[in-house]
Amino acid sequence: MDMYRAAERSVNTYFVQLALEVGMCDVVKMAEKLGVESSTADAPISSYDDKPSFTLGTVEVSPLSVAEAYATFASGGIHCDPIILDTITDSSGKKLETPSANCKRVISTDVAAAMNSLLSSVMTKGTGSRVATSDGRPQAGKTGTIDSNAAVWFVGYTPQVAGAAMISIDNQRSPFVESGSGYRSTGLKGYRVPSTGMSLEGSGSGDAGEEIWKPAMERYLQLEPAKAFDPPPAELVGRAQPNNGGERGPNR
């Protein structure tokens, strides 16, 4: 698992450079369009428009918010607000109107397809390979581990459903209070859960992915047919090479 985390860190430095190249304002605006929301009232997503560390996970977000964003990719670029109600009836059994999910397109189908292709490779030849459901159906996702193993994530999806799993320390309780006795500087890595005796790896692929996301997703998908993601256009997934003008262009 240390190899996986080292690989994530080395890749993440490139994503910081990419965010700077694109422009942090555009990056945070897109995150908001996809549905990502800050869990900190005085630090909304928009306040990170000058912070390249945003792409490394410095903002506090809820699992529901992140699952909502990945569901936008799964749907082909349509974002919907999460609504927990299916139907509402009054005391007489009459159906009442449920809240609108305000579904609307926020990215093109081509961009969504390219993201699905990229994140599918995480499941077939990346850090999410051990998380993939045993039926081998098309799926996509991303692992995540923050500094000092303080939180581990796995967020994944199929064309039908998206889900997020996260385990985090509570820095207000022992042994995770930095100034307290018995403080664990390694966070979740090697931590034994008192209620179950389970020892955690401190990894998104193992603790959050294999132990939570995978069994939950396999149970949900039992009666769902396997579906494939739409193929992305070649120009969005090809390797960039210099063209005759000296600029970077897509390899067709």
C-alpha positions in Angstrom: 0.0 0.0 0.0 2.9 2.3 0.6 3.7 2.0 -3.2 0.2 3.0 -4.0 0.4 6.1 -1.8 3.8 7.1 -3.3 2.3 6.8 -6.8 -0.6 9.0 -5.8 1.7 11.7 -4.4 3.9 11.7 -7.5 0.8 12.0 -9.8 -0.8 14.7 -7.7 2.1 17.1 -8.2 1.3 17.0 -11.9 -2.3 17.8 -11.2 -1.2 20.9 -9.2 0.7 22.1 -12.3 -2.4 21.3 -14.5 -4.7 23.3 -12.2 -2.3 26.3 -12.4 -2.2 25.9 -16.2 -6.0 25.8 -16.4 -6.5 28.5 -13.8 -7.8 28.0 -10.3 -10.9 30.1 -10.9 -12.1 27.7 -13.6 -11.1 24.7 -11.6 -13.2 25.6 -8.5 -16.1 26.8 -10.7 -16.2 23.4 -12.4 -16.1 21.6 -9.0 -19.1 23.7 -7.9 -21.0 22.8 -11.2 -20.4 19.1 -10.6 -21.8 19.4 -7.1 -18.8 19.6 -4.8 -19.6 21.6 -1.6 -17.5 22.6 1.3 -18.4 21.3 4.7 -16.9 24.4 6.3 -19.4 27.3 6.4 -16.8 30.1 6.3 -14.7 28.4 3.6 -16.9 27.8 0.5 -15.4 26.1 -2.6 -15.2 29.5 -4.2 -12.7 30.7 -1.6 -10.1 28.2 -3.0 -9.8 30.0 -6.3 -6.3 31.2 -5.4 -5.1 28.0 -3.7 -3.4 25.3 -5.9 -3.6 22.9 -2.9 -7.3 22.6 -3.6 -6.6 19.8 -6.0 -4.7 17.9 -3.2 -7.8 17.7 -1.0 -7.3 20.6 1.4 -11.0 21.5 1.4 -13.3 19.6 3.7 -16.1 18.0 1.8 -18.8 15.4 2.6 -18.9 12.0 1.0 -22.4 12.8 -0.4 -21.0 15.9 -2.1 -18.2 14.0 -3.8 -20.6 11.1 -4.8 -22.9 13.7 -6.3 -20.0 15.1 -8.4 -19.0 11.7 -9.7 -22.6 10.9 -10.4 -22.5 13.8 -12.9 -19.8 11.9 -14.8 -21.8 8.7 -14.7 -24.9 10.4 -16.1 -23.0 11.7 -19.1 -22.7 15.3 -17.8 -26.1 15.9 -16.1 -25.9 17.1 -12.6 -28.8 16.5 -10.2 -29.2 17.6 -6.6 -29.4 14.6 -4.2 -33.0 14.0 -3.2 -33.6 11.3 -0.5 -37.3 11.1 -1.1 -38.9 8.8 -3.7 -42.5 9.4 -3.0 -44.6 11.4 -0.4 -48.2 10.5 0.5 -50.6 12.2 2.9 -52.7 10.5 5.5 -55.3 9.5 2.9 -52.7 7.9 0.6 -52.7 10.8 -1.9 -49.4 11.3 -3.6 -47.7 14.7 -3.1 -45.1 16.3 -5.2 -41.5 15.5 -4.3 -38.8 18.1 -4.4 -37.1 18.7 -7.8 -33.6 17.4 -8.3 -33.0 20.4 -10.6 -31.2 18.2 -13.1 -29.3 20.1 -15.8 -26.3 19.6 -18.1 -23.1 21.1 -16.7 -20.5 19.4 -18.9 -20.7 17.9 -22.4 -21.3 14.3 -23.1 -17.8 14.1 -24.7 -16.0 15.5 -21.6 -18.0 13.2 -19.3 -17.1 10.2 -21.5 -13.4 11.2 -21.4 -13.6 11.4 -17.6 -15.2 8.0 -17.4 -12.5 6.5 -19.6 -9.8 8.0 -17.5 -11.3 6.9 -14.2 -12.1 3.5 -15.5 -8.4 2.9 -15.9 -8.0 3.4 -12.2 -10.1 0.3 -11.7 -8.4 -1.9 -14.4 -4.7 -1.0 -13.9 -4.5 1.5 -11.1 -4.9 1.8 -7.3 -8.6 0.9 -7.6 -8.0 -2.6 -9.1 -8.6 -4.3 -5.8 -11.8 -2.4 -5.3 -13.5 -3.4 -8.6 -16.7 -5.5 -8.2 -16.2 -9.2 -8.8 -18.6 -9.3 -11.8 -16.2 -7.3 -13.9 -18.7 -4.8 -15.1 -17.6 -1.4 -16.4 -16.9 0.9 -13.5 -14.8 3.9 -12.7 -13.4 5.5 -9.5 -10.6 7.1 -7.6 -8.7 6.3 -4.3 -7.6 9.0 -2.0 -5.4 9.2 1.2 -4.6 12.6 2.8 -1.5 13.6 4.8 -0.6 11.4 7.7 -3.3 9.0 6.8 -5.8 11.2 8.6 -8.6 10.2 6.1 -9.0 7.6 3.4 -11.4 7.7 0.5 -12.8 5.7 -2.3 -15.4 7.2 -4.7 -16.6 5.1 -7.6 -19.5 4.6 -10.0 -21.1 2.6 -12.8 -23.4 4.1 -15.4 -26.3 3.4 -13.0 -25.0 4.4 -9.5 -22.3 6.4 -7.8 -21.1 6.0 -4.2 -18.4 7.4 -1.8 -16.8 5.7 1.2 -14.6 7.7 3.7 -13.0 6.9 7.0 -11.5 9.8 9.0 -9.9 10.4 12.3 -11.6 12.5 14.9 -8.9 15.1 15.9 -10.9 16.0 18.9 -10.7 12.6 20.5 -7.9 10.4 21.7 -5.6 9.1 20.3 -5.8 11.6 17.5 -5.5 14.8 19.6 -2.2 16.2 18.6 -1.3 17.6 22.0 -2.7 14.6 23.9 -0.9 11.6 25.3 -0.6 8.5 23.1 -1.1 10.7 20.0 -1.0 8.7 16.8 1.0 10.6 14.1 0.3 7.9 11.6 -3.4 8.5 11.7 -5.5 5.5 10.5 -2.5 3.4 9.4 -2.3 0.4 11.8 -5.1 1.7 13.9 -7.1 -1.0 15.6 -10.8 -0.2 15.7 -12.0 -0.7 19.3 -15.5 -2.0 18.4 -14.4 -4.6 15.9 -10.7 -5.2 16.6 -10.0 -4.6 12.9 -6.6 -3.2 12.0 -6.8 -0.5 9.3 -4.3 -0.1 6.4 -4.7 3.6 6.2 -5.5 3.4 2.5 -8.4 4.4 0.2 -8.2 1.2 -1.8 -8.2 -1.1 1.2 -10.1 0.4 4.1 -12.6 2.6 2.2 -12.7 0.8 -1.1 -12.3 -3.0 -0.6 -14.0 -3.1 2.8 -16.9 -0.6 2.3 -17.5 0.5 -1.2 -17.0 -2.8 -2.9 -19.4 -5.0 -0.8 -22.0 -2.2 -0.8 -21.9 -1.8 -4.5 -21.9 -5.5 -5.2 -25.1 -5.8 -3.1 -26.8 -2.9 -4.9 -25.9 -4.1 -8.4 -27.1 -7.7 -7.9 -30.2 -7.1 -10.0 -28.8 -4.4 -12.3 -27.6 -5.4 -15.8 -24.0 -4.5 -16.7 -23.8 -1.4 -18.8 -20.9 0.2 -20.6 -19.9 3.8 -20.6 -20.2 5.7 -23.8 -16.8 5.7 -25.7 -15.0 9.1 -25.6 -13.8 10.9 -28.7 -10.2 10.1 -29.6 -9.1 13.7 -29.4 -9.9 13.9 -25.7 -8.1 10.8 -24.6 -5.1 10.7 -27.1 -1.6 11.4 -26.0 -0.5 15.0 -26.7 2.4 15.6 -29.0 4.0 18.7 -30.5 2.5 19.7 -33.8 4.3 21.5 -36.7 3.6 24.9 -35.1 5.5 23.9 -32.0 2.3 23.8 -29.8 0.9 20.8 -28.1 -1.8 19.0 -30.0 -3.8 15.8 -29.6 -2.4 12.6 -31.1 -5.1 11.3 -33.4 
